[in-house]
Amino acid sequence: MDSRSNGTHPRKLTRQQSIRNFKIKMAFQPIIDIFKHTIIAYEALVRGELGESAKEVLSSVDACHQYQFDQQCRFRAIQTAVALHLKSQLFVNFCPNVVKSPALHMQSLEQLTNHFNFPKTQLVLELTESEEIIDLNKVIQLRQYYQENGLKVAIDDFGSGYAGLSWLVKIHPDVVKLDMSLVENVDKDKYKKAIIQGIIVTCNQLNIMLLAEGVETMMEYWTLKKLGIRYMQGYLFAKPQIGSLTHVLAPLPTQHNHNRHTA
């Protein structure tokens, strides 16, 4: 019987309940050194209890619960990483707007890493550029706490959001992740190539690690490699795996793949 006929939508109700109670899982996607074709780190990506995407999960979290949700994501990411015996760096997203006190936030983070005996130096906290920062001074203070405690900071979705180059000046990130909007079809777009070339020069001069995310075709891969980008992440190498780590990378195909992931 089709559950839509009585309007109950049991799967939908279950999904919304699981997200509201923060019954989440973590998927891990590897970050690649393409010069060596090896995995150097993993990004933890939130998923719903039934495998819902990060977008679905985040859209179902009420504003009043965002702080608790943000904390639980870090807790689950580190908990799962330890259970999987992760030894490389772990990239974890965080939302600075929900942090009330940078000092208490750092204390909570230290308690979390101590609880799981997870070295803080393995953590890279990703600040997404797609979200407008309400209090930049608070973010700068957070950055100082992280630096003093050996944590690294990444700007995620760089080139797609609110701040752009001014964040490099004020936040001094360790890592910049090129947004997939710049990566997508870069082989066909001279403007994207020129913009990326400028970012490469800037990051090299500031000793910032530059990472291209959302790499999905061989043409994008070869173009970015030719431009000089060493670190990449995307479906071309590996999809995020829920509750497991990709340890071995298959050799890259020799034929150019022009198709992008559309799911």
Accessible surface in RSA format (square Angstrom, percent):
REM  Atomic radii and reference values for relative SASA: ProtOr
REM  Chains: A
REM  Algorithm: Lee & Richards
REM  Probe-radius: 1.40
REM  Slices: 20
REM RES _ NUM      All-atoms   Total-Side   Main-Chain    Non-polar    All polar
REM                ABS   REL    ABS   REL    ABS   REL    ABS   REL    ABS   REL
RES MET A   1   204.86 106.1 114.89  76.0  89.97 214.2  94.09  80.0 110.77 146.8
RES ASP A   2    71.50  50.1  56.11  55.8  15.39  36.4  38.69  91.1  32.81  32.7
RES SER A   3    42.04  35.5  35.36  47.2   6.68  15.4  19.50  41.5  22.54  31.6
RES ARG A   4   172.22  72.3 155.32  79.2  16.90  40.2  56.00  76.5 116.22  70.4
RES SER A   5    81.58  68.9  38.00  50.7  43.59 100.4  50.54 107.6  31.05  43.5
RES ASN A   6    87.73  60.5  54.71  52.9  33.02  79.5  35.24  84.8  52.49  50.7
RES GLY A   7    50.90  62.8   0.00   N/A  50.90  62.8  25.25  69.3  25.66  57.5
RES THR A   8    67.16  47.8  58.23  59.0   8.93  21.3  59.62  80.1   7.54  11.4
RES HIS A   9    76.84  42.0  73.84  51.3   3.00   7.7  42.86  44.2  33.98  39.5
RES PRO A  10    69.51  50.7  66.03  60.2   3.48  12.6  68.86  56.8   0.65   4.0
RES ARG A  11   149.04  62.6 142.30  72.5   6.74  16.1  70.06  95.8  78.98  47.9
RES LYS A  12    98.91  48.3  97.01  59.5   1.89   4.5  41.91  37.7  57.00  60.7
RES LEU A  13   102.84  57.3 102.47  73.3   0.37   0.9 102.50  72.0   0.34   0.9
RES THR A  14    69.61  49.5  68.70  69.6   0.91   2.2  44.43  59.7  25.17  38.1
RES ARG A  15    63.02  26.5  63.02  32.1   0.00   0.0   0.49   0.7  62.53  37.9
RES GLN A  16    71.37  39.9  69.79  51.0   1.58   3.8  15.71  33.4  55.66  42.2
RES GLN A  17   101.08  56.5 100.68  73.6   0.40   0.9  16.35  34.8  84.73  64.3
RES SER A  18     7.57   6.4   5.49   7.3   2.08   4.8   7.36  15.7   0.21   0.3
RES ILE A  19     2.42   1.4   2.42   1.8   0.00   0.0   2.42   1.7   0.00   0.0
RES ARG A  20   125.90  52.9 115.41  58.8  10.49  25.0  42.85  58.6  83.05  50.3
RES ASN A  21    89.48  61.7  66.90  64.7  22.58  54.4  16.80  40.4  72.68  70.3
RES PHE A  22    25.15  12.6  24.51  15.2   0.64   1.7  24.51  14.9   0.64   1.8
RES LYS A  23   111.26  54.3 106.98  65.6   4.28  10.2  58.60  52.7  52.67  56.1
RES ILE A  24     0.30   0.2   0.06   0.0   0.25   0.6   0.06   0.0   0.25   0.7
RES LYS A  25    83.37  40.7  80.73  49.5   2.64   6.3  36.97  33.3  46.40  49.4
RES MET A  26     7.29   3.8   4.44   2.9   2.85   6.8   4.27   3.6   3.01   4.0
RES ALA A  27     0.34   0.3   0.34   0.5   0.00   0.0   0.34   0.5   0.00   0.0
RES PHE A  28     0.00   0.0   0.00   0.0   0.00   0.0   0.00   0.0   0.00   0.0
RES GLN A  29    12.96   7.2  12.96   9.5   0.00   0.0   0.20   0.4  12.77   9.7
RES PRO A  30     1.07   0.8   0.42   0.4   0.65   2.4   0.42   0.3   0.65   4.1
RES ILE A  31     0.00   0.0   0.00   0.0   0.00   0.0   0.00   0.0   0.00   0.0
RES ILE A  32     0.00   0.0   0.00   0.0   0.00   0.0   0.00   0.0   0.00   0.0
RES ASP A  33     5.67   4.0   5.67   5.6   0.00   0.0   0.00   0.0   5.67   5.7
RES ILE A  34     7.68   4.4   0.52   0.4   7.16  17.2   0.71   0.5   6.97  18.9
RES PHE A  35   113.81  56.9  76.96  47.7  36.85  95.9  81.31  49.3  32.50  93.0
RES LYS A  36   140.58  68.6 116.75  71.6  23.83  56.7  69.02  62.1  71.56  76.2
RES HIS A  37    59.40  32.5  48.98  34.0  10.42  26.7  45.06  46.4  14.33  16.7
RES THR A  38    62.87  44.7  59.17  60.0   3.71   8.8  58.21  78.2   4.66   7.0
RES ILE A  39    37.18  21.2  10.94   8.2  26.24  63.2  10.94   7.9  26.24  71.2
RES ILE A  40    55.42  31.5  41.34  30.8  14.08  33.9  46.41  33.4   9.01  24.5
RES ALA A  41     0.57   0.5   0.57   0.9   0.00   0.0   0.57   0.8   0.00   0.0
RES TYR A  42    11.31   5.3  11.31   6.4   0.00   0.0   6.93   5.2   4.38   5.4
RES GLU A  43     6.80   3.9   6.80   5.1   0.00   0.0   0.00   0.0   6.80   5.6
RES ALA A  44     5.28   4.9   0.41   0.6   4.87  11.1   0.41   0.6   4.87  12.9
RES LEU A  45    33.14  18.5  31.85  22.8   1.30   3.3  33.14  23.3   0.00   0.0
RES VAL A  46    16.00  10.5  12.05  10.9   3.95   9.5  12.05  10.5   3.95  10.7
RES ARG A  47    40.77  17.1  40.77  20.8   0.00   0.0   1.68   2.3  39.10  23.7
RES GLY A  48     0.04   0.0   0.00   N/A   0.04   0.0   0.04   0.1   0.00   0.0
RES GLU A  49    66.74  38.3  62.39  47.2   4.35  10.4  15.59  30.2  51.15  41.8
RES LEU A  50    71.13  39.6  45.37  32.5  25.76  64.8  52.51  36.9  18.62  50.1
RES GLY A  51    37.22  45.9   0.00   N/A  37.22  45.9  13.33  36.6  23.89  53.5
RES GLU A  52     9.21   5.3   4.21   3.2   5.00  11.9   9.07  17.5   0.14   0.1
RES SER A  53    49.33  41.7  45.30  60.5   4.02   9.3  41.17  87.7   8.16  11.4
RES ALA A  54    27.43  25.2  26.09  40.3   1.34   3.1  26.09  36.7   1.34   3.6
RES LYS A  55   172.15  84.0 164.16 100.7   7.99  19.0 111.42 100.3  60.73  64.7
RES GLU A  56    68.59  39.4  65.36  49.4   3.23   7.7  35.11  67.9  33.48  27.3
RES VAL A  57     0.00   0.0   0.00   0.0   0.00   0.0   0.00   0.0   0.00   0.0
RES LEU A  58   100.16  55.8  88.22  63.1  11.94  30.0  88.45  62.1  11.71  31.5
RES SER A  59    92.23  77.9  49.33  65.8  42.90  98.8  48.38 103.0  43.85  61.4
RES SER A  60    44.63  37.7  24.49  32.7  20.14  46.4  16.55  35.2  28.08  39.3
RES VAL A  61    16.21  10.7   2.44   2.2  13.77  33.2   4.70   4.1  11.52  31.2
RES ASP A  62    74.75  52.4  68.43  68.1   6.32  14.9  16.23  38.2  58.52  58.4
RES ALA A  63    85.72  78.8  63.50  98.0  22.22  50.6  63.73  89.7  22.00  58.3
RES CYS A  64    97.37  73.7  67.01  74.7  30.36  71.3  51.60 130.7  45.76  49.3
RES HIS A  65    67.74  37.0  67.74  47.1   0.00   0.0  38.66  39.8  29.08  33.8
RES GLN A  66    76.37  42.7  75.13  54.9   1.24   3.0  12.16  25.9  64.21  48.7
RES TYR A  67    62.43  29.1  60.63  34.5   1.80   4.7  41.45  31.2  20.98  25.9
RES GLN A  68    89.56  50.1  85.60  62.6   3.95   9.4  38.48  81.9  51.07  38.7
RES PHE A  69    10.49   5.2  10.49   6.5   0.00   0.0  10.49   6.4   0.00   0.0
RES ASP A  70    12.97   9.1  12.59  12.5   0.38   0.9   2.51   5.9  10.46  10.4
RES GLN A  71    54.59  30.5  51.36  37.5   3.23   7.7  17.30  36.8  37.29  28.3
RES GLN A  72    41.80  23.4  38.37  28.0   3.43   8.2  15.44  32.9  26.36  20.0
RES CYS A  73    15.04  11.4  15.04  16.8   0.00   0.0   9.74  24.7   5.30   5.7
RES ARG A  74    11.06   4.6  11.06   5.6   0.00   0.0   2.00   2.7   9.05   5.5
RES PHE A  75    73.97  37.0  73.97  45.8   0.00   0.0  73.97  44.8   0.00   0.0
RES ARG A  76    62.77  26.4  62.77  32.0   0.00   0.0  11.57  15.8  51.20  31.0
RES ALA A  77     0.03   0.0   0.03   0.0   0.00   0.0   0.03   0.0   0.00   0.0
RES ILE A  78     0.98   0.6   0.98   0.7   0.00   0.0   0.98   0.7   0.00   0.0
RES GLN A  79    67.06  37.5  64.88  47.4   2.18   5.2  16.56  35.3  50.50  38.3
RES THR A  80    24.08  17.1  21.34  21.6   2.73   6.5  17.66  23.7   6.42   9.7
RES ALA A  81     0.00   0.0   0.00   0.0   0.00   0.0   0.00   0.0   0.00   0.0
RES VAL A  82    52.35  34.4  44.59  40.4   7.76  18.7  48.25  41.9   4.10  11.1
RES ALA A  83    69.93  64.3  44.23  68.3  25.70  58.5  54.56  76.8  15.37  40.7
RES LEU A  84    47.65  26.5  36.20  25.9  11.44  28.8  38.95  27.4   8.70  23.4
RES HIS A  85   138.90  75.9 125.80  87.4  13.10  33.5  87.52  90.2  51.38  59.8
RES LEU A  86    10.31   5.7   0.50   0.4   9.81  24.7   2.63   1.8   7.68  20.7
RES LYS A  87   170.23  83.0 145.69  89.4  24.54  58.4  94.53  85.1  75.70  80.6
RES SER A  88    33.04  27.9  22.22  29.7  10.82  24.9  29.90  63.7   3.14   4.4
RES GLN A  89    48.69  27.2  47.54  34.7   1.15   2.7  18.68  39.8  30.01  22.8
RES LEU A  90     0.00   0.0   0.00   0.0   0.00   0.0   0.00   0.0   0.00   0.0
RES PHE A  91     0.61   0.3   0.61   0.4   0.00   0.0   0.61   0.4   0.00   0.0
RES VAL A  92     4.58   3.0   4.58   4.1   0.00   0.0   4.58   4.0   0.00   0.0
RES ASN A  93    55.53  38.3  50.96  49.2   4.57  11.0  30.98  74.6  24.55  23.7
RES PHE A  94     7.35   3.7   2.53   1.6   4.81  12.5   5.12   3.1   2.23   6.4
RES CYS A  95    28.17  21.3  27.27  30.4   0.90   2.1  18.08  45.8  10.09  10.9
RES PRO A  96     2.63   1.9   2.52   2.3   0.11   0.4   2.63   2.2   0.00   0.0
RES ASN A  97    35.06  24.2  14.67  14.2  20.39  49.1   8.32  20.0  26.74  25.8
RES VAL A  98    19.73  13.0  10.93   9.9   8.80  21.2  18.15  15.8   1.58   4.3
RES VAL A  99     1.81   1.2   1.07   1.0   0.74   1.8   1.07   0.9   0.74   2.0
RES LYS A 100   179.41  87.5 148.29  91.0  31.11  74.1  97.54  87.8  81.87  87.2
RES SER A 101    34.93  29.5  30.41  40.6   4.52  10.4  20.34  43.3  14.59  20.4
RES PRO A 102    13.90  10.1  13.90  12.7   0.00   0.0  13.90  11.5   0.00   0.0
RES ALA A 103    47.79  43.9  41.78  64.5   6.01  13.7  42.37  59.7   5.42  14.3
RES LEU A 104   114.13  63.6 110.70  79.2   3.43   8.6 110.76  77.8   3.37   9.1
RES HIS A 105     4.42   2.4   2.97   2.1   1.44   3.7   1.71   1.8   2.71   3.1
RES MET A 106     8.71   4.5   8.71   5.8   0.00   0.0   8.71   7.4   0.00   0.0
RES GLN A 107    94.78  53.0  90.10  65.8   4.68  11.2  32.14  68.4  62.64  47.5
RES SER A 108    36.72  31.0  33.36  44.5   3.36   7.7  14.75  31.4  21.98  30.8
RES LEU A 109     3.29   1.8   0.76   0.5   2.53   6.4   2.96   2.1   0.33   0.9
RES GLU A 110    61.96  35.6  61.96  46.9   0.00   0.0   9.25  17.9  52.72  43.0
RES GLN A 111   108.74  60.8 102.25  74.7   6.49  15.4  40.92  87.1  67.82  51.4
RES LEU A 112    23.27  13.0  18.67  13.4   4.60  11.6  22.98  16.1   0.29   0.8
RES THR A 113     1.61   1.1   0.73   0.7   0.88   2.1   0.85   1.1   0.75   1.1
RES ASN A 114   100.78  69.5  79.49  76.8  21.29  51.3  27.29  65.7  73.49  71.0
RES HIS A 115   132.33  72.3  98.77  68.7  33.57  85.9  67.61  69.7  64.72  75.3
RES PHE A 116    32.78  16.4  23.34  14.5   9.44  24.6  27.83  16.9   4.94  14.1
RES ASN A 117   134.80  93.0 117.56 113.6  17.24  41.5  28.52  68.6 106.28 102.7
RES PHE A 118     9.85   4.9   4.21   2.6   5.64  14.7   5.11   3.1   4.74  13.6
RES PRO A 119    67.36  49.1  55.38  50.5  11.99  43.6  66.64  55.0   0.72   4.5
RES LYS A 120    43.89  21.4  38.69  23.7   5.20  12.4   8.26   7.4  35.63  38.0
RES THR A 121    86.23  61.3  77.93  79.0   8.30  19.8  60.23  80.9  26.00  39.3
RES GLN A 122    27.43  15.3  27.11  19.8   0.32   0.8  14.91  31.7  12.52   9.5
RES LEU A 123     1.08   0.6   1.08   0.8   0.00   0.0   1.08   0.8   0.00   0.0
RES VAL A 124     0.14   0.1   0.14   0.1   0.00   0.0   0.14   0.1   0.00   0.0
RES LEU A 125     0.20   0.1   0.20   0.1   0.00   0.0   0.20   0.1   0.00   0.0
RES GLU A 126     0.26   0.1   0.00   0.0   0.26   0.6   0.00   0.0   0.26   0.2
RES LEU A 127     1.28   0.7   1.28   0.9   0.00   0.0   1.28   0.9   0.00   0.0
RES THR A 128    28.39  20.2  27.52  27.9   0.87   2.1  26.25  35.3   2.14   3.2
RES GLU A 129     0.78   0.4   0.78   0.6   0.00   0.0   0.00   0.0   0.78   0.6
RES SER A 130    66.27  56.0  46.04  61.4  20.23  46.6  31.28  66.6  34.99  49.0
RES GLU A 131    54.20  31.1  49.62  37.5   4.58  10.9  33.69  65.2  20.51  16.7
RES GLU A 132   104.01  59.7  98.67  74.6   5.34  12.7  21.80  42.2  82.21  67.1
RES ILE A 133    25.84  14.7   6.63   4.9  19.21  46.3   6.63   4.8  19.21  52.1
RES ILE A 134   144.72  82.4 113.18  84.3  31.54  76.0 118.31  85.2  26.41  71.7
RES ASP A 135    61.25  42.9  56.99  56.7   4.26  10.1  17.44  41.0  43.80  43.7
RES LEU A 136    46.05  25.6  40.50  29.0   5.55  14.0  40.50  28.4   5.55  14.9
RES ASN A 137   114.39  78.9 108.48 104.8   5.91  14.2  26.39  63.5  88.00  85.1
RES LYS A 138    33.79  16.5  30.31  18.6   3.48   8.3  14.21  12.8  19.59  20.9
RES VAL A 139     4.02   2.6   3.68   3.3   0.33   0.8   3.68   3.2   0.33   0.9
RES ILE A 140    48.61  27.7  48.59  36.2   0.02   0.1  48.59  35.0   0.02   0.1
RES GLN A 141    75.95  42.5  74.98  54.8   0.97   2.3  17.62  37.5  58.33  44.2
RES LEU A 142     0.98   0.5   0.98   0.7   0.00   0.0   0.98   0.7   0.00   0.0
RES ARG A 143    18.34   7.7  17.26   8.8   1.08   2.6  11.58  15.8   6.76   4.1
RES GLN A 144    95.36  53.3  94.22  68.9   1.14   2.7  26.21  55.8  69.14  52.4
RES TYR A 145    57.81  27.0  57.70  32.8   0.12   0.3  34.62  26.0  23.19  28.6
RES TYR A 146     0.98   0.5   0.98   0.6   0.00   0.0   0.98   0.7   0.00   0.0
RES GLN A 147   118.15  66.1 102.37  74.8  15.78  37.6  27.99  59.6  90.16  68.4
RES GLU A 148   137.05  78.7  96.50  73.0  40.55  96.6  47.49  91.9  89.57  73.1
RES ASN A 149    41.00  28.3  28.27  27.3  12.72  30.6   7.62  18.4  33.37  32.3
RES GLY A 150    34.32  42.3   0.00   N/A  34.32  42.3  26.60  73.0   7.72  17.3
RES LEU A 151     4.83   2.7   0.00   0.0   4.83  12.1   0.00   0.0   4.83  13.0
RES LYS A 152    81.95  40.0  81.95  50.3   0.00   0.0  36.55  32.9  45.40  48.4
RES VAL A 153     3.66   2.4   3.66   3.3   0.00   0.0   3.66   3.2   0.00   0.0
RES ALA A 154     0.00   0.0   0.00   0.0   0.00   0.0   0.00   0.0   0.00   0.0
RES ILE A 155     0.00   0.0   0.00   0.0   0.00   0.0   0.00   0.0   0.00   0.0
RES ASP A 156    11.89   8.3  11.89  11.8   0.00   0.0   0.00   0.0  11.89  11.9
RES ASP A 157    29.26  20.5  29.26  29.1   0.00   0.0   2.97   7.0  26.29  26.2
RES PHE A 158     4.43   2.2   4.43   2.7   0.00   0.0   4.43   2.7   0.00   0.0
RES GLY A 159    41.85  51.6   0.00   N/A  41.85  51.6  17.37  47.7  24.47  54.8
RES SER A 160    56.04  47.4  16.24  21.7  39.80  91.7  23.42  49.9  32.62  45.7
RES GLY A 161    37.09  45.7   0.00   N/A  37.09  45.7   7.38  20.2  29.71  66.5
RES TYR A 162   134.55  62.8  97.90  55.7  36.65  95.4  59.74  44.9  74.81  92.2
RES ALA A 163    25.83  23.8   4.49   6.9  21.35  48.6  10.55  14.9  15.28  40.5
RES GLY A 164    21.72  26.8   0.00   N/A  21.72  26.8  20.61  56.5   1.11   2.5
RES LEU A 165   107.54  59.9 102.61  73.4   4.93  12.4 102.75  72.2   4.79  12.9
RES SER A 166    50.39  42.6  42.41  56.6   7.97  18.4  36.66  78.1  13.72  19.2
RES TRP A 167    10.96   4.4  10.96   5.3   0.00   0.0   2.40   1.3   8.56  13.9
RES LEU A 168     7.79   4.3   4.25   3.0   3.55   8.9   4.28   3.0   3.51   9.4
RES VAL A 169   108.25  71.2  96.34  87.2  11.92  28.7 102.50  89.1   5.75  15.6
RES LYS A 170   101.86  49.7  88.32  54.2  13.54  32.2  49.19  44.3  52.67  56.1
RES ILE A 171     1.15   0.7   0.56   0.4   0.60   1.4   0.64   0.5   0.52   1.4
RES HIS A 172   117.59  64.3 111.62  77.6   5.97  15.3  75.06  77.4  42.53  49.5
RES PRO A 173     6.30   4.6   0.00   0.0   6.30  22.9   0.00   0.0   6.30  39.1
RES ASP A 174    40.84  28.6  32.66  32.5   8.18  19.3   9.02  21.2  31.82  31.7
RES VAL A 175     4.08   2.7   4.08   3.7   0.00   0.0   4.08   3.5   0.00   0.0
RES VAL A 176     0.00   0.0   0.00   0.0   0.00   0.0   0.00   0.0   0.00   0.0
RES LYS A 177     0.00   0.0   0.00   0.0   0.00   0.0   0.00   0.0   0.00   0.0
RES LEU A 178     0.00   0.0   0.00   0.0   0.00   0.0   0.00   0.0   0.00   0.0
RES ASP A 179    15.58  10.9  15.58  15.5   0.00   0.0   0.00   0.0  15.58  15.5
RES MET A 180    96.08  49.8  95.76  63.4   0.32   0.8  63.17  53.7  32.91  43.6
RES SER A 181    54.57  46.1  45.61  60.9   8.96  20.6  44.88  95.6   9.70  13.6
RES LEU A 182    16.59   9.2  16.59  11.9   0.00   0.0  16.59  11.7   0.00   0.0
RES VAL A 183     0.00   0.0   0.00   0.0   0.00   0.0   0.00   0.0   0.00   0.0
RES GLU A 184    67.54  38.8  67.54  51.1   0.00   0.0   4.55   8.8  62.99  51.4
RES ASN A 185    54.79  37.8  54.74  52.9   0.05   0.1   9.02  21.7  45.77  44.2
RES VAL A 186     0.00   0.0   0.00   0.0   0.00   0.0   0.00   0.0   0.00   0.0
RES ASP A 187    24.96  17.5   7.43   7.4  17.53  41.4   2.50   5.9  22.46  22.4
RES LYS A 188   144.48  70.5 104.52  64.1  39.96  95.1  75.46  67.9  69.02  73.5
RES ASP A 189    43.45  30.4  39.90  39.7   3.55   8.4  10.72  25.2  32.73  32.6
RES LYS A 190   148.13  72.3 138.48  85.0   9.65  23.0  82.92  74.6  65.21  69.5
RES TYR A 191   155.17  72.4 153.49  87.3   1.69   4.4 116.36  87.4  38.81  47.8
RES LYS A 192    42.43  20.7  42.43  26.0   0.00   0.0  25.17  22.7  17.26  18.4
RES LYS A 193    67.76  33.1  67.76  41.6   0.00   0.0  23.24  20.9  44.53  47.4
RES ALA A 194    59.03  54.3  48.38  74.7  10.66  24.2  49.44  69.6   9.59  25.4
RES ILE A 195    90.60  51.6  82.18  61.2   8.42  20.3  89.17  64.2   1.43   3.9
RES ILE A 196     0.00   0.0   0.00   0.0   0.00   0.0   0.00   0.0   0.00   0.0
RES GLN A 197    91.05  50.9  89.28  65.3   1.76   4.2  22.37  47.6  68.68  52.1
RES GLY A 198    37.80  46.6   0.00   N/A  37.80  46.6  35.03  96.1   2.77   6.2
RES ILE A 199    12.55   7.1  11.42   8.5   1.12   2.7  12.03   8.7   0.52   1.4
RES ILE A 200    17.78  10.1  17.48  13.0   0.31   0.7  17.74  12.8   0.04   0.1
RES VAL A 201    82.97  54.6  81.27  73.6   1.70   4.1  82.94  72.1   0.03   0.1
RES THR A 202    42.59  30.3  41.14  41.7   1.45   3.4  19.98  26.8  22.61  34.2
RES CYS A 203     0.64   0.5   0.61   0.7   0.03   0.1   0.53   1.3   0.11   0.1
RES ASN A 204   108.57  74.9  84.15  81.3  24.42  58.8  26.75  64.4  81.81  79.1
RES GLN A 205   146.40  81.9 108.79  79.5  37.60  89.5  40.33  85.8 106.07  80.4
RES LEU A 206    97.51  54.3  75.43  54.0  22.08  55.5  80.00  56.2  17.51  47.1
RES ASN A 207   141.56  97.6 119.80 115.8  21.76  52.4  31.89  76.8 109.67 106.0
RES ILE A 208    14.94   8.5   5.97   4.5   8.97  21.6   6.85   4.9   8.09  22.0
RES MET A 209    46.47  24.1  35.41  23.4  11.06  26.3  26.20  22.3  20.26  26.8
RES LEU A 210    17.35   9.7  11.71   8.4   5.64  14.2  11.71   8.2   5.64  15.2
RES LEU A 211     0.00   0.0   0.00   0.0   0.00   0.0   0.00   0.0   0.00   0.0
RES ALA A 212     0.00   0.0   0.00   0.0   0.00   0.0   0.00   0.0   0.00   0.0
RES GLU A 213    16.56   9.5  16.56  12.5   0.00   0.0   4.04   7.8  12.52  10.2
RES GLY A 214     7.23   8.9   0.00   N/A   7.23   8.9   4.64  12.7   2.59   5.8
RES VAL A 215     0.00   0.0   0.00   0.0   0.00   0.0   0.00   0.0   0.00   0.0
RES GLU A 216    17.23   9.9  12.55   9.5   4.67  11.1   1.37   2.6  15.86  12.9
RES THR A 217     5.10   3.6   5.10   5.2   0.00   0.0   2.97   4.0   2.13   3.2
RES MET A 218     1.15   0.6   1.15   0.8   0.00   0.0   1.15   1.0   0.00   0.0
RES MET A 219    52.61  27.2  52.61  34.8   0.00   0.0  51.43  43.7   1.18   1.6
RES GLU A 220     0.29   0.2   0.29   0.2   0.00   0.0   0.29   0.6   0.00   0.0
RES TYR A 221     8.70   4.1   8.70   4.9   0.00   0.0   0.37   0.3   8.33  10.3
RES TRP A 222   111.08  44.6 108.67  52.6   2.41   5.7 106.57  56.8   4.51   7.3
RES THR A 223    20.36  14.5  15.82  16.0   4.53  10.8  11.18  15.0   9.17  13.9
RES LEU A 224     0.00   0.0   0.00   0.0   0.00   0.0   0.00   0.0   0.00   0.0
RES LYS A 225    70.43  34.4  62.01  38.0   8.42  20.0  30.62  27.6  39.81  42.4
RES LYS A 226   189.65  92.5 155.03  95.1  34.61  82.4 107.14  96.4  82.50  87.9
RES LEU A 227    35.62  19.8  14.64  10.5  20.98  52.7  18.00  12.6  17.62  47.4
RES GLY A 228    43.53  53.7   0.00   N/A  43.53  53.7  23.41  64.2  20.12  45.1
RES ILE A 229     2.84   1.6   0.08   0.1   2.76   6.6   2.84   2.0   0.00   0.0
RES ARG A 230    73.88  31.0  71.50  36.4   2.38   5.7  16.18  22.1  57.70  35.0
RES TYR A 231    49.64  23.2  49.64  28.2   0.00   0.0  18.74  14.1  30.89  38.1
RES MET A 232     0.00   0.0   0.00   0.0   0.00   0.0   0.00   0.0   0.00   0.0
RES GLN A 233     4.63   2.6   4.63   3.4   0.00   0.0   1.12   2.4   3.52   2.7
RES GLY A 234     2.52   3.1   0.00   N/A   2.52   3.1   1.93   5.3   0.59   1.3
RES TYR A 235    71.87  33.6  54.71  31.1  17.16  44.7  29.62  22.3  42.26  52.1
RES LEU A 236    26.73  14.9   6.23   4.5  20.50  51.5  10.54   7.4  16.20  43.6
RES PHE A 237    22.09  11.1   0.73   0.5  21.36  55.6   4.12   2.5  17.97  51.4
RES ALA A 238    13.41  12.3   4.56   7.0   8.84  20.1  13.12  18.5   0.28   0.8
RES LYS A 239   113.81  55.5 110.34  67.7   3.48   8.3  59.78  53.8  54.03  57.6
RES PRO A 240    24.22  17.6   7.72   7.0  16.50  60.0   7.72   6.4  16.50 102.5
RES GLN A 241    74.92  41.9  73.79  53.9   1.13   2.7   9.21  19.6  65.70  49.8
RES ILE A 242    80.90  46.0  56.36  42.0  24.54  59.1  56.36  40.6  24.54  66.6
RES GLY A 243    37.00  45.6   0.00   N/A  37.00  45.6  19.85  54.5  17.15  38.4
RES SER A 244    45.87  38.8  45.76  61.1   0.10   0.2  34.66  73.8  11.21  15.7
RES LEU A 245    18.90  10.5   2.89   2.1  16.01  40.2   2.95   2.1  15.95  42.9
RES THR A 246    25.38  18.1  19.28  19.5   6.10  14.5  22.09  29.7   3.29   5.0
RES HIS A 247   133.30  72.9 105.86  73.6  27.44  70.2  71.14  73.3  62.16  72.3
RES VAL A 248   129.36  85.1 109.93  99.5  19.44  46.8 112.55  97.8  16.81  45.6
RES LEU A 249    22.62  12.6   5.06   3.6  17.56  44.1   5.88   4.1  16.74  45.0
RES ALA A 250    75.00  69.0  59.66  92.1  15.34  34.9  64.51  90.8  10.50  27.8
RES PRO A 251   118.04  86.0 101.67  92.7  16.37  59.5 105.38  87.0  12.66  78.7
RES LEU A 252    38.28  21.3  20.18  14.4  18.10  45.5  20.46  14.4  17.82  48.0
RES PRO A 253    68.41  49.9  55.67  50.7  12.74  46.3  67.01  55.3   1.39   8.7
RES THR A 254   131.97  93.9 103.19 104.6  28.77  68.6  84.92 114.1  47.04  71.1
RES GLN A 255   150.09  83.9 142.62 104.2   7.46  17.8  50.14 106.7  99.95  75.8
RES HIS A 256    95.39  52.1  75.09  52.2  20.30  51.9  47.47  48.9  47.92  55.8
RES ASN A 257    52.85  36.4  47.57  46.0   5.28  12.7  18.01  43.4  34.84  33.7
RES HIS A 258   116.82  63.8  93.34  64.9  23.49  60.1  71.20  73.4  45.62  53.1
RES ASN A 259   115.61  79.7 108.07 104.4   7.54  18.2  27.86  67.1  87.75  84.8
RES ARG A 260    48.38  20.3  30.83  15.7  17.55  41.8  21.33  29.2  27.05  16.4
RES HIS A 261    68.13  37.2  39.96  27.8  28.17  72.1  33.10  34.1  35.03  40.8
RES THR A 262   133.19  94.7  96.00  97.3  37.19  88.6  69.39  93.2  63.80  96.4
RES ALA A 263   117.04 107.6  50.57  78.0  66.47 151.2  89.83 126.5  27.21  72.1
END  Absolute sums over single chains surface
CHAIN  1 A    13570.4      11098.5       2471.8       7264.6       6305.7
END  Absolute sums over all chains
TOTAL         13570.4      11098.5       2471.8       7264.6       6305.7
